[in-house]
């Protein structure tokens, strides 16, 4: 009897201590696979699983092309006193799931008005399309206006094994313009021979993700972010510096809200202007057609998180001082809920209400 009482007390203590951690974790090696994970929401609609955690008694589904769908339920294994799935994960890999793009028709009004077109990046599940993120892309200028995605906290993420690759959105020559020699040739052409901003031997401009691959736990989801409709020319030290700080901050926000899914909107504003060798302020585009300039370098990049936080980054690594965004009426200073901008003079926290109504009113209600 004493033994049973002790077991009961310990078991109750286990349940009490585990209420805050009542979930199962998807095996890390499965995160690196190409299986498609999804669940059904309260409306019985398919949604992509955005975390490696599955709450107790919740179901998650694994799909691989036309193979039978596997259903897994998170349960409490009393014999081992741990949360686990009721079925084992398959050992075989999957190579049948493909990234799918569904594009809206052009519209003359709205957040993504012509010549921009909204593209939905996701996956096909039987007869249904499940969206991972959406991107408002200008096919004339070959640039991204904004993206929208959701983020949820994860314990682990897949090991990154993807890279940017030609996908038909840019011509092969336009894709290669991001190379060191391509950027150098562009700056020489646009700003004059002898310009001092970039050197042929140094990488100054990166392909900057708007929707970061690390915001997703599964390899298939991460791989989908390496689309030409999801990056813009970004200053190298912003990409590796303050922009990375902002991206990590967004993931920290998700971690501090483990029971919520946060919406993130990322976008660009204006075109970077630099002084030419002729002392003329010149907008910088990486590509020039006989009748059009394409692939502009954005002057500003922003993130709107959870309908309340706004960060704004000045995308000019060649300047020693940033313009005052408040004087330009694009950023009224505010707090960003834990974003540490110490020694980050080119990134700002802005008032959400001012930014959404005065700077990007087309995103009002969306972000």
C-alpha positions in Angstrom: 0.0 0.0 0.0 2.8 2.4 0.9 4.5 1.6 -2.4 1.3 2.5 -4.3 0.8 5.7 -2.3 4.4 6.7 -3.2 3.8 6.0 -6.8 0.6 7.9 -6.9 2.2 11.0 -5.2 5.2 10.9 -7.6 2.9 10.5 -10.6 0.7 13.4 -9.5 3.9 15.5 -9.0 5.0 14.5 -12.5 1.7 15.6 -14.0 1.8 18.9 -12.1 5.3 19.7 -13.1 4.6 18.6 -16.7 1.6 20.8 -17.4 3.8 23.6 -18.7 5.7 21.1 -20.9 2.9 18.9 -22.0 4.0 18.3 -25.6 5.9 15.8 -27.8 8.9 16.7 -29.9 9.3 15.6 -33.5 12.6 13.8 -33.8 15.4 16.1 -35.1 16.4 13.7 -37.9 12.8 13.9 -39.1 13.1 17.7 -39.4 15.8 17.2 -42.0 13.6 14.9 -44.1 11.3 16.1 -46.8 8.1 14.9 -45.2 5.3 17.4 -45.1 3.9 18.0 -41.6 0.5 19.5 -41.1 -2.5 19.6 -38.8 -6.2 20.4 -39.0 -7.4 23.6 -37.4 -10.7 24.1 -35.6 -12.4 24.6 -39.0 -11.0 21.3 -40.2 -8.7 23.1 -42.6 -5.2 21.9 -43.3 -2.4 24.1 -41.8 1.3 23.6 -41.9 3.0 22.5 -38.7 5.3 25.3 -37.8 6.9 23.9 -34.7 8.6 20.6 -33.7 6.4 20.5 -30.7 2.9 18.9 -30.7 0.7 19.5 -27.7 -0.7 16.6 -25.6 -3.6 14.8 -27.3 -3.1 16.8 -30.5 -2.6 15.1 -33.9 -0.1 15.8 -36.6 0.0 14.3 -40.1 3.0 13.3 -42.2 2.6 13.3 -46.0 4.9 12.1 -48.8 3.4 12.6 -52.2 0.8 9.9 -53.0 1.9 7.6 -50.2 -0.6 6.8 -47.3 -0.7 9.7 -44.8 0.6 8.9 -41.4 -1.3 10.2 -38.3 0.6 10.7 -35.1 -1.0 11.7 -31.8 0.9 13.0 -28.8 0.1 10.9 -25.7 1.3 10.4 -22.2 3.1 7.1 -21.9 2.4 6.1 -18.2 4.8 3.3 -18.2 7.8 5.5 -19.1 6.3 8.7 -17.6 7.0 10.7 -20.7 5.1 12.3 -23.6 5.5 10.5 -26.9 3.8 9.8 -30.2 1.5 6.8 -30.5 3.4 5.6 -33.7 7.0 5.5 -34.6 8.3 7.8 -37.3 9.1 6.2 -40.7 12.7 5.3 -41.4 12.6 5.8 -45.1 13.1 9.2 -46.6 10.7 11.2 -48.8 11.5 12.7 -52.2 7.9 13.2 -53.6 6.9 16.5 -52.0 7.5 19.6 -54.1 7.4 23.3 -53.4 4.4 24.9 -55.1 3.7 28.5 -56.1 0.2 29.8 -56.5 -0.1 33.3 -57.9 -3.0 35.7 -57.6 -4.4 37.6 -60.6 -3.1 41.2 -60.9 -5.3 43.8 -59.0 -5.5 47.5 -59.5 -6.1 48.3 -55.8 -5.1 46.8 -52.5 -1.9 46.0 -50.6 -0.3 44.3 -53.6 -1.5 46.3 -56.5 -0.2 46.0 -60.1 2.5 45.8 -61.3 3.1 43.8 -58.1 1.6 40.3 -57.9 1.0 38.3 -54.7 2.6 34.9 -54.9 1.7 32.2 -52.3 4.6 29.8 -51.6 3.6 26.5 -50.1 2.9 22.8 -50.9 0.2 20.8 -52.6 -1.5 18.2 -50.4 -3.7 16.0 -52.6 -6.2 18.5 -54.1 -5.5 21.3 -51.6 -2.8 24.0 -51.4 -1.2 24.8 -48.0 0.5 28.2 -47.8 3.9 28.7 -46.0 4.3 32.4 -46.8 3.2 34.9 -49.3 5.3 37.5 -51.2 4.2 40.6 -53.0 6.7 40.7 -55.9 7.2 43.3 -58.6 8.0 41.4 -61.8 8.8 44.6 -63.6 11.4 45.8 -61.2 12.3 42.3 -60.0 12.0 43.2 -56.3 10.0 42.3 -53.3 7.5 44.9 -51.8 6.7 42.8 -48.7 6.2 39.3 -47.4 3.9 37.8 -44.8 4.6 34.6 -42.7 3.8 33.0 -39.4 6.3 31.8 -36.8 6.0 29.5 -33.9 8.5 28.5 -31.2 10.5 25.3 -31.8 13.1 23.5 -29.7 15.1 22.5 -32.8 15.3 23.2 -36.5 16.6 21.3 -39.4 20.3 21.5 -40.4 20.5 24.0 -43.2 21.4 22.4 -46.4 19.7 24.7 -49.0 21.1 27.6 -51.0 19.9 30.2 -53.4 19.6 28.8 -56.9 18.1 30.0 -60.3 14.4 29.4 -60.4 13.3 31.2 -63.5 12.2 34.4 -61.8 15.5 36.1 -62.7 17.5 35.4 -65.9 20.8 33.6 -65.3 22.6 36.9 -65.8 20.4 38.7 -63.3 20.9 35.9 -60.8 24.7 36.1 -61.2 24.7 39.9 -60.8 24.8 39.3 -57.0 28.4 37.9 -57.4 31.2 40.1 -56.3 32.2 41.0 -59.9 28.6 41.6 -60.8 28.1 44.0 -58.0 31.3 45.8 -58.7 30.4 46.2 -62.4 27.0 47.5 -61.4 28.5 50.2 -59.1 31.0 51.2 -61.7 28.2 51.5 -64.3 25.7 53.4 -62.1 28.1 55.5 -60.0 31.1 56.0 -62.4 34.4 54.4 -62.9 36.6 54.8 -59.9 33.7 54.8 -57.4 35.0 53.9 -53.9 32.0 52.0 -52.4 32.8 48.5 -53.5 35.9 46.6 -54.5 36.0 43.7 -57.0 37.6 41.5 -54.5 35.1 42.0 -51.6 31.5 40.8 -51.2 29.5 44.0 -50.4 25.9 42.9 -51.3 24.2 39.8 -50.1 20.9 38.1 -51.0 18.9 39.2 -48.0 16.0 36.9 -46.9 12.7 38.7 -46.1 11.2 35.4 -44.7 14.2 33.8 -42.9 14.8 30.1 -43.4 15.5 29.7 -39.7 12.0 30.8 -38.8 10.8 27.3 -39.8 11.8 24.0 -38.3 11.5 21.6 -41.2 13.9 21.3 -44.1 11.1 21.5 -46.8 9.9 24.7 -45.3 13.4 26.2 -45.0 14.1 25.2 -48.6 11.1 27.1 -49.8 12.5 30.4 -48.5 15.3 30.3 -51.0 13.1 31.7 -53.8 14.1 34.7 -55.9 10.8 36.2 -54.8 12.0 36.2 -51.2 15.3 38.2 -51.2 16.6 41.6 -52.1 20.1 43.2 -52.3 21.1 43.8 -48.7 24.3 45.4 -47.4 26.7 42.7 -46.3 27.2 44.1 -42.8 23.5 44.6 -42.3 22.7 41.0 -43.4 25.3 39.7 -40.9 24.8 42.3 -38.3 21.7 44.3 -37.2 19.3 42.4 -39.5 20.4 39.1 -38.0 19.9 40.6 -34.5 16.3 41.6 -35.6 15.6 38.1 -37.0 16.9 36.5 -33.7 14.7 38.9 -31.7 11.6 37.8 -33.7 12.4 34.1 -32.8 12.9 35.1 -29.2 9.4 36.7 -29.2 8.1 33.4 -30.5 9.9 31.6 -27.7 8.4 33.9 -25.1 5.0 33.2 -26.5 5.1 29.4 -26.9 1.4 28.9 -27.1 0.8 31.5 -29.8 1.6 31.8 -33.5 2.9 35.2 -34.4 2.5 37.0 -37.7 5.5 38.7 -39.3 5.5 41.2 -42.2 8.8 42.1 -43.8 9.2 44.7 -46.5 11.3 47.3 -48.3 11.0 51.1 -48.6 12.5 53.4 -51.3 15.7 52.9 -53.3 19.2 53.4 -51.9 20.9 56.6 -53.2 24.6 57.1 -53.3 26.7 60.0 -54.6 28.3 59.3 -58.0 31.8 60.3 -59.1 30.0 63.2 -60.7 28.7 64.3 -57.3 25.1 63.4 -58.3 22.9 61.4 -55.8 22.0 58.3 -57.8 19.5 55.5 -57.1 21.4 52.2 -57.3 19.9 49.2 -59.3 21.9 46.0 -59.8 20.5 45.5 -63.3 20.0 47.8 -66.3 17.9 46.9 -69.3 17.9 49.2 -72.4 14.6 50.7 -71.3 14.4 49.8 -67.6 16.3 49.6 -64.3 15.7 46.5 -62.3 16.7 44.9 -58.9 16.9 48.0 -56.8 18.9 48.1 -53.6 16.3 49.0 -50.9 17.1 52.1 -48.8 15.1 50.8 -45.8 14.0 47.3 -44.6 11.4 46.8 -41.9 9.7 44.1 -39.9 6.2 44.3 -38.3 5.7 41.7 -35.6 2.4 40.6 -33.9 0.5 43.7 -34.9 2.5 45.8 -32.4 6.2 45.9 -32.9 8.1 47.6 -35.8 11.8 47.6 -36.5 13.4 49.6 -39.3 16.9 49.2 -40.7 18.9 51.6 -42.9 20.3 49.4 -45.7 23.4 51.6 -46.4 26.7 50.2 -45.1 28.6 52.9 -46.8 27.3 55.7 -44.6 28.9 56.5 -41.2 25.7 58.1 -40.0 22.1 57.1 -40.5 19.4 59.7 -41.4 17.0 60.5 -38.7 13.9 58.5 -39.7 11.7 60.6 -37.4 12.6 63.7 -39.4 11.7 61.8 -42.6 8.3 60.9 -41.0 8.8 57.2 -41.4 9.5 56.2 -37.8 8.3 57.6 -34.5 10.6 56.1 -31.8 9.1 53.4 -29.6 10.1 50.3 -27.7 10.4 46.9 -29.4 9.8 44.5 -26.5 13.3 43.2 -25.7 15.1 44.1 -28.9 18.6 45.2 -27.8 19.9 47.9 -30.3 23.0 48.7 -28.3 25.7 49.6 -30.8 23.2 49.3 -33.6 22.8 52.9 -34.8 21.3 51.9 -38.2 18.2 50.0 -36.8 15.3 51.7 -35.1 12.2 50.7 -33.1 9.1 52.5 -34.4 5.6 53.2 -33.2 3.3 50.6 -34.7 0.3 52.8 -35.1 2.2 55.6 -36.9 4.0 53.2 -39.1 1.0 51.2 -40.2 -1.2 54.2 -40.9 1.3 56.7 -42.3 4.2 54.7 -43.9 2.6 51.4 -45.0 -1.1 52.0 -45.0 -1.6 49.3 -47.6 -0.8 46.8 -44.8 -3.4 48.1 -42.4 -5.5 45.2 -41.2 -3.0 42.7 -42.7 -0.1 43.3 -40.4 
